[in-house]
Structure formats: structure tokens, C-alpha cells
Amino acid sequence: MEHTGRYNYPLLKVLEELNAHIWQVSPLHLKRSMGIQRGKTDPLDAKRIALFSMRHQDEFQPHQAMRSVLLQIKSLFALRRVLVKSGKSLKMQLSEIAFVESDIQDDLEQHLVSIASSIRDKIKQLEQQIIRLIHNDIRLSRLFLLITSVVGVGSIVAIKILLVTNEFKRLKNPKKLACQAGIVPFEHRSGTSVYKAASVSNMADHELKNLLHLAALAAIRTEGEMKE
């Protein structure tokens, strides 16, 4: 099936309970592998996915079900993401108060500051709840401790890595993880006429990329081997 995130979840739960062999493929991967296509209907899409499965059996990557505790963390982390985005939007609104009618500037500022404070409190609560879930699970607690032992890597980066790799069941190869994060440069050249400097791909988990970037900035400020 196409990997469409939460829309797959009800079907996935049923198939997991039936111990079915599940193969989820990126919609973009499917689209680009099918060549030139004309027309689009649900039955036609189903046929094309079936043909893809037959022709690319050597690429089969079995679906690794997420444990219940990790699914809970995933939902809480998604809510945190929404709140962080809302907080940034409010911060922008605060910076633009100077352009509003002076009579209501103080009123608006009070409202925005109050809402922003409430959002920060809720984000903190969500993070504490996630950390509690991790510490109450032996496997997650051990992995979390290992990840955060790296200089510059904090709890948010560790949580994101646990989710992206499904506790390192889905992704075990560091090069594949780096590729998914969009931090691996790729060459672009052909013969003598086409040549571009190696650059990273835009097809990436941008949240993971941003978090790793912040972790790297923190690491290079720390005295010792990482800074050197």
C-alpha cells in the first residue's frame, strides 16, 4: 500500500492483528517507478500498485509495527509540533503589534502574551508526559540514554530519532538515517557538459534535519573533541 501516514492506520491495525505481510511504499516512489501514466481512478491505482509489487519483489521491506507506547509518544509529539508552530506564529504576531491601532495595542499584547504562555506550559507538560512514557519502558529508556549520551543531543532530538527509526527496527543503517534527514550530499553530473557541486536533496524529513542541525550547533560550542 501507499504510505499515507495516519490514513493507513485503521487498515494497518487490522493487518497487524492478522499477522499479514505488509509492504508500505512512498507514494512518490510508486509514481516515479510507473513511467508515463494516463488516467487516474482508485481501481487503476490499485492495479498499478499490484504490478509494482510483482515487479519489485526484490525491494520488499516488511512493515515493522510500532509498539503501543511508541504510538502514544508519536501522537503526543505530533501535538507538540502543532503547538510549537502556533507559538512561533504568535511570536510573529507580537512583533507586528507596532503596526496595529495604538488604542488596542496593549490589549492585544496582553492576549497574545497570555496565549503564548499557556502554549509554552502545554508544550512543557507534553514533553514531561513523553519522558515519563520513555522512562517507564525498559527498551525505550535504554535507547534514550544511549542517544542523549552524544554531545549536543537533547531529549527532543532523541525522541524524534526513536520515532523515525521505530526504536532502530525500521532504520538500522546510519547512512540511511542521514539520507532520510537530508544531510547527505549527492553528485549531479553526466559526461563533460553536466556538472553541479554535490548538494543535499530536498526530499527529506525536514523536522529531523532541523533538529540535527541545532544539535550540531550545540555540539561545536562544547569544549573538547566535537568542537575541535
PAVO-582415 format. One line per 10 residues: their letters; for each residue x, y, z of C-alpha. Coordinates in pm, whole numbers, always signed. Each point is the difference from the previous one (the first is absolute). Example, Ala and Ser with C-alpha at 12.3 -4.5 7.8 and 13.67 -1.06 7.14 Angstrom:
# residues 2
AS) +1230/-450/+780 | +137/+344/-66 .
//
This chain:
# residues 228
MEHTGRYNYP) +0/+0/+0 | +96/+364/-36 | +151/+140/+319 | -254/+275/+72 | +60/+38/+375 | -302/+15/+229 | -241/-94/-281 | +153/-350/-6 | -27/-51/+374 | -341/-179/+25 .
LLKVLEELNA) +92/-247/-275 | +349/-50/+143 | -140/-94/+342 | -223/-267/-155 | +279/-140/-217 | +244/-5/+293 | -250/-198/+208 | -31/-248/-289 | +383/-32/-17 | -15/+103/-366 .
HIWQVSPLHL) +311/+81/-204 | -25/+376/-47 | +203/+213/-240 | -41/+376/+15 | +153/+203/-283 | +46/+375/-38 | -265/+144/-239 | +277/+194/-179 | +203/-319/-46 | -304/-175/-148 .
KRSMGIQRGK) -83/+289/-231 | +352/+35/-139 | +49/-373/-46 | -309/-40/-220 | +121/+203/-296 | -242/+206/-208 | -357/-57/+120 | -333/+122/-138 | -319/+17/+201 | -53/-48/+372 .
TDPLDAKRIA) -270/-196/+185 | +9/-204/+322 | -26/-338/-183 | +275/+111/-242 | +223/+110/+287 | -57/-334/+175 | +100/-185/-316 | +315/+211/-38 | +101/-62/+362 | -54/-375/-52 .
LFSMRHQDEF) +217/+6/-313 | +269/+195/+187 | -3/-265/+275 | +44/-282/-251 | +282/+169/-191 | +195/+126/+302 | -15/-297/+235 | +377/+27/+56 | -62/+342/+164 | -252/-137/+251 .
QPHQAMRSVL) +45/+156/+344 | -234/-153/+259 | -199/+243/+212 | +119/+21/+359 | -295/+65/+230 | +43/+270/+263 | -55/-101/+360 | -294/+159/+179 | +222/+217/+221 | +179/+142/-305 .
LQIKSLFALR) -330/+73/-172 | -105/+198/+309 | +327/+193/-12 | -48/+63/-373 | -345/+155/+57 | +124/+217/+289 | +303/+112/-203 | -225/+91/-295 | -211/+217/+231 | +317/+163/+134 .
RVLVKSGKSL) +102/+80/-359 | -333/+178/-59 | +38/+202/+321 | +360/+99/-82 | -115/+122/-341 | -284/+198/+163 | +247/+151/+247 | +220/+123/-285 | -303/+150/-172 | -96/+187/+320 .
KMQLSEIAFV) +355/+128/+36 | -28/+144/-351 | -331/+163/+94 | +165/+159/+305 | +275/+148/-217 | -264/+160/-224 | -203/+170/+275 | +175/+331/-73 | -191/+17/-329 | -343/-35/+166 .
ESDIQDDLEQ) -224/+284/+121 | +165/+144/+311 | -327/-11/+199 | -6/-378/+11 | +372/-80/-2 | +19/-63/+377 | -316/-212/-12 | +133/-213/-286 | +338/-43/+165 | -159/-125/+322 .
HLVSIASSIR) -209/-255/-191 | +295/-123/-208 | +236/-22/+298 | -261/-194/+199 | -67/-246/-285 | +374/-42/-70 | +63/-73/+369 | -279/-258/+2 | +146/-169/-311 | +348/-15/+157 .
DKIKQLEQQI) -147/-162/+312 | -187/-256/-209 | +313/-81/-203 | +191/-57/+324 | -277/-230/+130 | +4/-203/-324 | +379/-37/+16 | -18/-115/+363 | -271/-253/-90 | +211/-137/-287 .
IRLIHNDIRL) +309/-28/+223 | -204/-188/+263 | -119/-249/-265 | +360/-53/-112 | +138/-49/+351 | -278/-247/+83 | +103/-223/-293 | +326/-197/+37 | +94/-10/-371 | -89/+363/-72 .
SRLFLLITSV) +174/+118/+317 | +322/-178/-100 | -4/+135/-358 | -87/+350/+122 | +299/-8/+237 | +233/-112/-282 | -119/+267/-245 | +18/+286/+249 | +352/-107/+100 | +119/+162/-325 .
VGVGSIVAIK) +128/+355/+52 | -259/+258/-108 | -286/-247/-29 | -291/+80/+231 | -329/-167/+80 | -198/+140/-298 | +257/-125/-252 | +4/-339/+174 | -380/-29/-9 | -6/+88/-371 .
ILLVTNEFKR) +266/-261/-79 | -187/-269/+196 | -315/+77/-202 | +169/+24/-342 | +191/-327/+47 | -280/-179/+191 | +245/-79/+283 | +266/-79/-266 | -212/-283/-143 | -89/+181/-324 .
LKNPKKLACQ) +333/+178/-49 | +318/-163/+127 | +247/+142/-251 | +142/+343/+97 | +49/+94/-367 | -369/-61/-73 | -101/+210/+300 | +229/+282/-115 | -151/-26/-347 | -355/+21/+140 .
AGIVPFEHRS) +102/+307/+200 | +120/+169/-319 | +357/+57/+118 | +177/-215/-262 | +141/+181/-309 | -61/-165/-339 | +192/+54/-324 | -175/+127/-312 | +203/-47/-317 | -6/-167/-337 .
GTSVYKAASV) +286/-9/-251 | +178/+333/-33 | -296/+234/-48 | -208/-61/+313 | +174/+69/+328 | -130/+147/+324 | +164/+12/+337 | -116/-276/+236 | -306/+112/+193 | -263/-141/+235 .
SNMADHELKN) -340/-114/-127 | -318/+186/+86 | -173/-337/+51 | +57/-31/+373 | -155/-1/+344 | +42/+375/+53 | -87/-14/+369 | +276/-257/+62 | +243/+204/-212 | -73/+316/+198 .
LLHLAALAAI) +38/-177/+334 | +332/-159/-102 | +122/+342/-119 | -80/+150/+342 | +170/-296/+168 | +313/+58/-212 | +4/+369/+96 | -23/-98/+367 | +277/-260/-41 | +252/+238/-159 .
RTEGEMKE) -41/+241/+292 | +106/-271/+245 | +368/-8/+87 | +182/-315/-105 | +10/-238/-293 | -328/+110/-165 | +97/+369/-4 | +349/-78/-134 .
//
